[in-house]
Amino acid sequence: MSEEKKESKKCGGKKKIMVAYGFIQLGSSFLSALALASIAIGFCSVKNESKVFNICVTEILKNGSTNAEAVRYCNGGN
């Protein structure tokens, strides 16, 4: 019987370690999800900036400028 008691004590320690491992794994998954969400939000702003840039270039081209002049102007040049 003393051997059975020793084995149950060993399992109790392993159980605590496994629970801690589970929480760490869950936390790292949550952190990864937050990182991916922030990257996705960053791509949305890049998409909007690209759309505005393309509209700017199109308007400058309609005024009779060349592609190079239109891109330089929309990038902040004169």
Long-range contacts (C-beta under 8 A, 24 or more apart in sequence): none
